[in-house]
Amino acid sequence: MSGPIIDLRSDTVTLPSREMLAAISSFPLGDSLRDEDPTVNDLQERSASMFNKEEALLLISGTMTNQVAVNSWCRRGSIVIAMESSHIARKESVSVSAISGCSVYPIEEERGLLKTEELRACLENPENLLGGTVGLVTIENSVNAAGGLIYPLVKMREVHEICREFGVPLHIDGSRIFNSLVEEGTDPGDAGDCCDSLTYCLSKGLGAPLGSVLIGSTDFISRAKESRNLLGGGMRQAGVIAACGIYALENNIERLRDDNENARLLGEALRESGKFQLLSDPVQTNMVLFSLIDPVKTGKLQEELDERGVLIDYRRDPVLRAVTNMNHSRVEVEEAGRIISSTSGRLIR
C-alpha cells in the first residue's frame, strides 16, 4: 500500500483536532468522583439543559452508558425490549444479563424503526415474553446496523407515548444522535422530551477521543452514579475528557452536516458505478451500507481496497459499510468513491 489511507471503517477512528486537544489546558480540574471537577460539572449541566433533562453523567463509553441505564432502570429478572438490530440487542445482551440479571427481548424493525404494534403487544401481554416483567424499552438513533437511518422525532414520540401508557421507561441509545438531529432539524430538547433517559457519544462524529454522556432525571442520575461505581467507572480529574466534550458541543455539532453530505456523495458514486446496491437508500446520515450486486465476489473486496488505501468495514456477508467523519475532506471522499467504484471485484477467496 502506498500513499495516504482513507479510513472509512467507522467514525470511531476520528482523531481529535489540535484545537480540541489545546483546549484541555485551559479548563480547570478537580475530583470528579466527588463532583468537584468544574469542567465535568459544566459538561454535564450543558448536556442536561440541551436535552431538556435535569441532570447528566459523564462516563467512558457508549456501552457503559447503556449498561448503567439498564442497571439503573431495571431490577433483576426484568426484560429489556430492544430493536433487533440495535447495539444493545446485538452487542450488549450478555452484559445486560451478567451485570443486571436481565434479558434482552428483540423486536422486529421496518427500515430501522421498531414495530410499534409488536411493542404494544409485548407490553399488553408480558407473560408471553420470557417470564418476567418489562423494565425498560430501548431504541437507537441513528440506527447503526440499518446504515445510519434516522429515527424521526414523530416516531420517537409514538414509542414514548406507548411506553408511558404502560408505565415503562424509554431509553434512547443516541450514540450518533447529533448526526440525526442536525439532518432532521430537530432541537435536542424535543428529542429529550421523547424519552426518560438517553445517551450521546463525545467520540465518533463529535471528534473527542473518548467519553459518553448519560442524561435523565435527578433520581435516575442518582441511581446511575451507584451503577457507575458498581462497574468501576468512577473517574478523578475527568475534566481532561469533559474539556474535549465542551469543545465538541461548541464547535462540532453543526459540521456533522458535512459528514452526512459526504456520505451521500459516496453513496451516489457507488450507485452510479453499477456494481453496488445501497442497503441504506437514501443515505440519511454519515453511513453507507452497501453490497456488491454480484455477492459471490464480496469475500475479498475489502482486501483489494486495503491494497489501494481505502479501508471499509466488512459487516457480514455480503454487507459492507463506509462511515465518514470530520477527518475526511470532500475531495478524499470523492477519491474513495472512485477507488471503490473502480475495484475489479475479482474473486480471490
Residue, then its C-alpha position, 0 to 999 in steps of 0.5 A: m500500500s502506498g500513499p495516504i489511507i482513507d479510513l472509512r471503517s467507522d467514525t470511531v477512528t476520528l482523531p481529535s483536532r489540535e484545537m480540541l486537544a489545546a483546549i484541555s489546558s485551559f479548563p480547570l480540574g478537580d475530583s470528579l468522583r466527588d463532583e468537584d471537577p468544574t469542567v465535568n460539572d459544566l459538561q454535564e449541566r450543558s448536556a442536561s439543559m440541551f436535552n431538556k433533562e435535569e441532570a447528566l453523567l459523564l462516563i467512558s463509553g457508549t456501552m457503559t452508558n447503556q449498561v448503567a441505564v439498564n442497571s439503573w432502570c431495571r431490577r433483576g429478572s426484568i426484560v429489556i425490549a430492544m430493536e433487533s438490530s440495535h447495539i444493545a440487542r446485538k452487542e450488549s445482551v450478555s452484559v445486560s444479563a451478567i451485570s443486571g440479571c436481565s434479558v434482552y427481548p428483540i423486536e422486529e424493525e421496518r427500515g430501522l424503526l421498531k414495530t410499534e404494534e409488536l411493542r404494544a403487544c409485548l407490553e399488553n401481554p408480558e407473560n408471553l415474553l420470557g417470564g418476567t416483567v418489562g423494565l425498560v424499552t430501548i431504541e437507537n438513533s441513528v440506527n447503526a446496523a440499518g446504515g445510519l437511518i434516522y429515527p424521526l422525532v414523530k416516531m420517537r414520540e409514538v414509542h414514548e407515548i406507548c411506553r408511558e401508557f404502560g408505565v415503562p421507561l424509554h431509553i434512547d441509545g443516541s450514540r450518533i444522535f447529533n448526526s440525526l438531529v442536525e439532518e432532521g432539524t430537530d432541537p435536542g430538547d424535543a428529542g429529550d422530551c421523547c424519552d426518560s433517559l438517553t445517551y450521546c457519544l463525545s467520540k465518533g462524529l463529535g471528534a473527542p477521543l473518548g467519553s459518553v454522556l448519560i442524561g435523565s432525571t435527578d433520581f435516575i442520575s442518582r441511581a446511575k452514579e451507584s451503577r457507575n461505581l458498581l462497574g468501576g467507572g468512577m473517574r478523578q480529574a475527568g475534566v481532561i475528557a469533559a474539556c474535549g466534550i465542551y469543545a465538541l458541543e461548541n464547535n462540532i455539532e453543526r459540521l456533522r452536516d458535512d459528514n452526512e453530505n459526504a456520505r451521500l456523495l459516496g453513496e451516489a458514486l457507488r450507485e452510479s458505478g453499477k456494481f453496488q446496491l445501497l442497503s441504506d437508500p437514501v443515505q440519511t446520515n454519515m453511513v453507507l451500507f452497501s453490497l456488491i450486486d454480484p455477492v459471490k465476489t464480496g469475500k475479498l473486496q475489502e482486501e483489494l481496497d486495503e491494497r489501494g488505501v481505502l479501508i471499509d468495514y466488512r459487516r457480514d456477508p455480503v454487507l459492507r459499510a463506509v462511515t465518514n467523519m470530520n477527518h475526511s475532506r470532500v475531495e478524499v471522499e470523492e477519491a474513495g468513491r472512485i477507488i471503490s467504484s473502480t475495484s475489479g471485484r475479482l474473486i480471490r477467496 
